[in-house]
Amino acid sequence: MLVGTSLSANAEGERADTLYLFNWTEYVPPAVLQDFEREYDVRVVQNFFTSNAEMFTKLRSGGDAQYDVVVPTDYFVPRLIQAGLIQPLDHDRLPGLENLLPEFQNPDYDPGNRYSVPYQWGVSGIVYDSRVLEDIPQSWSALFDPQVNEKAPFTLLGGDPQVLFGAACASMGYGFDCTQQDQWVDAARLLMQTRQRSNFIGFVDSTAAIDQIVRGVSGIGITYNGDLAWRQAEDPDTYGHLRFFVPEEGSQRGIDTLVIPKRAPHPELAQAFIAYTLRPDVAARISNYTFYATPNQAALDQLDDALQKPPSRLSREVQARLVFVPRINETQLGTLSQLNNEMRSR
């Protein structure tokens, strides 16, 4: 019994020196984590998810007691709050909040940044193989109109349906931020027709959409600008022929955030990690690695030149077409989930 007690104490002591991070893949520089480990004399263990829906399900299944820091996109923060899965932040332990650009200091999805801190931001759009599709309109019709793309294999975005339905809504003139049930019904019909086309090959996440195009499996799909920019910088010979655009009908501006789960094993260490990412030099290193934009105003003058050109940098004209994924209530979420399930099953 004494041996068992000793082993248990040692295990708990080891856990106290570990930060458990639940993150998107390739979304933090290994060197940044290593520096944090050295400075705080801890170990960082990462697990990964590929969609907000996957992350949400994991936290509801007990993950809120397994992870210290999680990285949800802005529109999922209210859902996590409502579900009681994340805890308020202690702003006294977060020096550097004043470094955020004004537009990120009091966001609609989390007034006063009570539960979340902006981490990175980017946009969703269309990626395609310029050798397969030479001249396509800068429009969602490149995916949803069979006359625009009759033959090239294409994919649609999997995961949480709100982004996908937003794209379908935008293509029909409802706007990417549609929330009305009749608009979603029309979007479901369009998506059903689209997935029944002979050149549709499946629902995939952002990175898989890129990789399938590179392998020649697909010709066009939906991705996020930073995912493509990162790959093009790492391997221009492999990814240089891919192109990205934000459709003229509008698309998503997404902010990924840092939150602390309700039952995080090490909330104080989690606060320290979030404060660490708010340092201007660290924030710049993160963006220079991910090729996503930083919300940290004090870090802007430390960004690499590569982030000053597309697809990382967007013109004011393009940015004017961007909207946030709108907040929806639990009833609306249930309706959307039902429509999405029916669309995928028929």
N, C-alpha and C positions, 0 to 999 in steps of 0.2 A: 504493500500500500504506500510506503514511503517512497519507493522508487517511482511509482505512478504519479505521486504528487510532485516529485522533483521534475519528472519529464514534462508534466503539465505546466509547471512554473517556467521551465526553460522555453517551452513553445510560446507561452504568452509573452515572455521577454523578447523573443525573436520577432513576434508580430509587432511589438511596440516600436521596433526599429525599421519598419517597412511601410512604405506608402503604396497603396493599391490603387492604380489608375486604370479607369475603363475609358478607352479612347478609340477614335477612328484610326485606321492604319496610316502609317507614315505621316503622323501629324504632330510630332515633336522631335527635335533633333536629338539623337542619342547623346551628343556632347553636352547638351543642356541638362539632360537627366543626370549624366555623370557628374557634372559640376554641382548640381543640387545634392546629390548623394554625398559628395566630399564635404560640402559646406555644412550639411546638417548631420553628417555621420549616420546616414540611413541607406536603405536599399529601396529602389523603385521597381515594382512589379507591374507590368502592363498586361491587360487583356484587351481584346479588340472587338468592335462591332461594326457592321456594314450599313446599318440603317437606324434611324431614331426609333422605329417600331421595335426592332430587335433589342435595342438598349432598354426601352420602356418595359418590355416583357420581362427582361432579365431582372430589372430592379423590383418589379412587382412579385417576382418569384423568390425573393429573398436576397437579391443582389444589393439592396440598400444597406445590408449589414455586412457586405463583403468588400465594398469599395470605399475609398476615401475621397476620390475626386472622379467626377464623370463629366463628359463633354457633350451635352445635348445642344441641338440647334434651337434658336430663339423661340419658335412657336411651340416647342415641346416643354419649355419651362413652366408655363401656366398649368399644363397637364400634370407635370410632376408635383407642383405645389398642391393642386387640387387633390391628387391621389395621396398626399402626405408622404411623399417619397424623398423629399429633400428638406434641408433645414436652413433657417436664416443664417446669413453670414454675420460675422462680427467685424464691422468696418474699422474698429479700433486696431484690429490686427492686420489691416490691409492698407498699409502705406503705399501710395502709388495710384490710388483710384483717381486722384486729381490729374494723372497723366492722360486719362482717356479723352478722346475728342468729345466735344460737347454733345454731339448727336448720340453718343453711346452712354452718357451719364444718367439718363433718366428714361430708359426705353419703355415703350408701351407694354411690352410683354412682361416686364418686371420693374415697375416704377421704383426709382431710387436704388436699383441694383440690390434689392434686399436679399435675394436668393442667388443671384448669379453675377458673374463678372465676364464681360466680353473677352474672347480669346483671339479669334480670327474671323474674317468675313470674306465671302465670295459670292458668286452668282451661278445659277444654273443656266444652261443653254444647250446648243446642239453642236456635237462634234461629228466630223465626217472625214472620209478619205478623199482627198482632192484628186486622186488618180482615178477614182471610180465615179465620183459625182463632181464634174468640173464646174458646172454653172447651175447653182440652185438658189432659189430665193432665200433671203435672210428672214425666214418666216417659219412658224410652226407647221405650215403646209408641207414643208420638206419631210415631215413625218406623217402627217395625218391626211394628206391629199394623195390618193393613189396615182393621179395623173402627173404629179410632180416627180414621184419616185415609183416607177412601175416595176422595176426589177431588182434594184440593189437590196440585199438583206439589211434589215434594220432591227433595232431593239427599242424597248421602252423601259423607263425607270421603274425598278421594283421598290420594295420597302414601303414606307408610309404613303398612302394614296393621295394625300392632299397636294403634293407637288405635281404628281402625274395628272390629277384631275384639274389642277390649275393650268397646266399646259394645254389640256384639251379645251378648257373654257376659253383661254386666251385665243386659241385658234378659231373659235366660233364668234369672237367679238365680245364675250362676256367679261373679259379681263382676267388676269392670272389670279387675282384675289377674290374670285367668285365664292359665294357662301350660300346662295339660294338653292333650295332643293330642286326646283325645276331646271336650274342650270346644271346641277350635278347629274340629273337624270339624262339630260341631253349629252353631257360629257361621257356618261357611261355608255350610251348608245354609240357615240363616235368611237370610243375606245374598243367596244366590242367589235364594231365593223373593222377597225384597224388591226386588231389582233387576229382576225380571220383572214387577212390577206396572205397570199401564198409566200410572200417574202418576209413576213414577220417571223423572227426566230426566238423571241422570248423576253421576259422581264429580267433585268440585271441591275446591279448597282453601278455607281458612277465609274469606278475603276475598271470593272469588268467590261463596261461599254467600250472603253478605250482599248483595252487589251484584245477584245474580240475584233475590233477594226484592224489593229496591227497584225493580227494573225490571219486576216483575210476572211474571217467567219462572217463579219458584218461590214457594212459600208457606212452606217450612220446611226447615231443614238443620242441619248441625253447624258450630259456629264456636268461637272463643276469646273470652273476655269482653272483653279489652282491645281487640280488633279492632272490636267493636261499640261500646264506650264511646268510643273515639277518634272514630268517625264521628258518633255522636250528639252529641258535644260540638262538632264542627266544623260540622255541618249538621243541627240538630234538626228543621228542617222536612221534610227528606228522610228521615231515619232515625228520627224520634221515635215512629213507630207500630210499630217492631220491638221485640220482647220477647225476653228471654234467661232461661234457667233451667238449673240443674244438676239432672239427673234424680235422683229419690229413690233409685234403685238404686246410685248412685255414679258418679263420673267421674274424669277425669285432673287431677291437679295437676302442672303442667309447669314446670320451671325451665330457662330458656334461659341458656346459659353462654358464656363467652369462652374460646377455646383458641387455641393457636399451632400451625399445621401443622408437620409434621416438618422440611420443607425450606423453611420460610418465608424469603423473601429478606431480611427485616429483623427478626429476632427481638428485638433490643434495643429498637427502636422499638415493636414489638408489646407488649413488657412495659410500656413507658412509657404506651401507650394504655390498657392494662388498669388500670394504677395510677391513671390519670386518671379512669376511670369509678368508682373506689372512693372518690373524694372525696365527702363527703356532699352538697355543693351540686350537684355534677355528677350524682350518682345521683338526687337529687330532681328536677332538671331533666329527666332522661331519663324518669322515671315521669310527671311532669306533662305530658309530650308524648305518650307512648305509651298512657297510661291503664292500664298494667300495674303490678303491685305491685313494690316494690323490696325486695331482700333486705338492704338496708343500714339497719341500725338507727339509725345516726347521721343518716340522711336523713329519717326519718319525720316529724319536726316541721316539715319544710319542704315537705311535700306540699300541693297545692291542695285546697280543700274538695271539688271534684268527685270526687276519688279516695276520698272518705269515704262514698260512696253506691253502690248497685248500678248497673251490673254490675261495677264495679271492686272495690268492697268487698263481701265476703261475710260472712254471719252465721257464728257459731261452729257453728250447727247444720249449715249447708251445708258448711263446711270439714271437719266430721267425716265427711262422705261422700266425701271426696276421697282418692285413692291415687295413688302414683307408678306410671308404666308400669314393670312389673317387668323386671329384667335377664333375658335369655335367652341361651343359648349358641348356638354356630354351627349345631349340628344342629337345634335348635329353630327358629332363624331360617330355615333352609332349608325346614323343614316348613311354617312359616307362609307363606313366600313362595310355595311350591307351591300351597297351599290357596287363597291369594289369587288367583293366576294362573288356577287352574281355575275359581274362582267368577266371575271377570270374563269368562272366555271362553265360558261356557255360557249 
